[in-house]
Amino acid sequence: MNTITLQAEIQSVDMPLIEQILKRFKAKNVTFKKDDTEMTKTEFFSMIDEARKSKKHKISLEEMKKMLLED
């Protein structure tokens, strides 16, 4: 039998539909993984705000420029 491995990124709301389609095709070894590395815009900016409020890392403007412009 000729087989093909499929990998795709889909929205969470589409998962039940895709699951039903794959069942109709009698697909084997079907797995779904959620990507935990992705975050919403709100989560991203709240993380930045927390880092800005933090006093753990203080860096001068010159140090920042040196760090960012080094090759």
Contacts in CASP RR format, 6 or more apart in sequence:
PFRMAT RR
TARGET T0000
AUTHOR 0000-0000-0000
METHOD contacts of the structure
MODEL  1
MNTITLQAEIQSVDMPLIEQILKRFKAKNVTFKKDDTEMTKTEFFSMIDE
ARKSKKHKISLEEMKKMLLED
9 35 0 8 1.000
10 18 0 8 1.000
12 34 0 8 1.000
15 32 0 8 1.000
19 30 0 8 1.000
19 32 0 8 1.000
22 30 0 8 1.000
39 47 0 8 1.000
51 57 0 8 1.000
59 67 0 8 1.000
END
